[in-house]
Amino acid sequence: MNENCKVISIYSPKGGAGTTTISVNLAAALSYQTQKEVLLLSVHSKFIKDLISFFDMGFKYHLSDLPFNNIMETSLPGYLNPYTFLKKYKFYILPLLGEKDDIEKINPAKVEKFLNIAKNVFDFIIINTPMEFNKYNMAAFDHSNLILLVSEPTIPSIVRVKESMSLFQENHYPNEMIKLLLNRADSENALKADEIKGALKLEIFHQLPNDPGDVINSEQLGKPVIELNIKSKFSSAILNLGTILDRGYLEDKKIDIFRIVSDVVKKRKVQETEEDLPAKGEKEKSKDLNEIYNQVKTSIHKKLVTEITIGADADPDKLRQETIQVIEKLLAEEKKAPKERSVREKLVLEILDEALGLGPLEPLLKDETVTEIMVINKDETYIEQKGKLKRADLKFLSDEQLLKFCERIVTPLGRRVDDSSPYVDARLQDGSRVHIIIPPLALKGPTITIRKFSKEKLTPKDLINFNSAPADMLEFIKWCVLIRKNIVISGGTGSGKTTLLNITSGFIPEDERIITVEDSAELQLQQPHVVRLETRPPSIEGTGEVTIRDLVKCCLRMRPDRIVVGECRSGEALDMLQAMNTGHDGSLTTVHSNSPRDCIRRLETLCLMAGMDLPARAIREQIAGAVDLIVQQARLSDGSRKIINVTEITGMEGEVVTMQDLFVFKQTGVDANHKVKGKFTATGIMPAFTEELKNKGIKVDPKIFRRTD
């Protein structure tokens, strides 16, 4: 095991600066001078082509192909490409990829895993990096003792280097890690050293001469410069650089470069100090770290309020950049601020999200795989991913902070949540639906439930691909929409009713006038003639409320071809049924219920909530006369969502509404991964309106109704 490995990254933000030439020859120089173990590593996706021009050899091994599960420190050299020169000197080479490999074959985690092993084997690791400031570079930089920042003595190169210095600072790399290496320093019309130092505010660590003849000759012959001509200007300069790096000491300045950098890196990687954290158990240390972290975050957030003014017409992108700069400045002034780059990055983003976004909820809102966010209290948050609930690693500092986030969510939406109005439904700017309820109604603290909706509208093809419904079933539903059958989509909470309503509404012809009515506008109809109506809560004085029932009544005066109600949950169900019975055929809505039969009972109950003293039989007759089809949606035990029934309402028999299943999903069990097994099948029953389909010009293939089990 080698605990004194020196890892040196060679980086330039400008192409053609000579990083590959420097990396190759520095590895050779260190091997020649020190006779220690040297590795030349690439994290450059195109480095393999450059290597082929520098070495007259093939490369059997690549980082992307290494079998990490089988590699130990003692066996690592056997998976590398050795290069021997001047008969007795040797170093190892490892490109990131092969010539035909795709960059997707590897990720930064593999780079980090390899370096953790290699640092225990080699005395020097030289890393050649691409000019993009990307995740592979950062994986290399995080493991480096020094970053040699390569620049040419030209204005374009100096400008790019200055820009990269800002990136290093933003990503919390200490200035002591970065050393300026001036390549082709004696080129014709080169900027003077004092001009470069003044422009960059950075000392020149070392200079390499312009020696095009020997460098080009080395590429053509496939050998490092020092192997071809060890007495050349370039060879002398690169050997001198190798001596400095091996010794780690600048004689003229009396500076031990690796001691300084090692100290800085240790501070970056170790958050606790003896002064801040006395010797404790791991849990106690972790707890203290969290307290310090939260103290720093709270302190910076308070200062940020006085430093940043958010105007109503502020440009969001500009405001974000300005806020990041202020946070970085305040963070640098905090004595207890964590030193580790990744922790500081996390801290900056959290403060930024709290200042301009929705705090800890912001990453979850951006994560497209999260469909629901459920905050129970400051310490407990759950999310839904792929239909399954899981605990999120998210906490708020206090109930007060959580309550402020609740207010921040609803205030821009013209809503309020306080003691006089302790719960609220609203819609976020991205279309997500949010429900908030606070103490004293919520006993454990402020509670937030956010139902997210996909930015991309799902299509029937998506339902087929997700195995939520077969093509024949969706084709039949499409026919029913086209011949203006009234459809109720039934299902439990989170079963996908709104998504299915969106898809079903998409079957409505584009030449019809559609009016939608919703509590929170979620539907995404693409037809050109759509009027969207949304309810309004009461004002602070308790006046001005507009309900779904009010809007359904308005619809009837707006000459609709189709009425689409997001959800019937109260007395508006009666108005909806009356509309369906009085010439507004082809209307659509959803209802909370667990089966088609339950849907009938639920509609009956909702009609009674209208306040009209109607006998049960009269309501059932309204339902039987108005509703043609019930499509039952369900979320199954494995989190998948499926249409489990397509049921036709056929009329009345005595006091009972009669119905018949046309399509069903039959569950047969679960597999070893707890995935639901089953199949969709027709019941063998033809719908009563089959002739109507034919009369409307729709060719009906009787096979789709044929029972398949």
Disulfide bonds with the S-S distance in Angstrom:
none
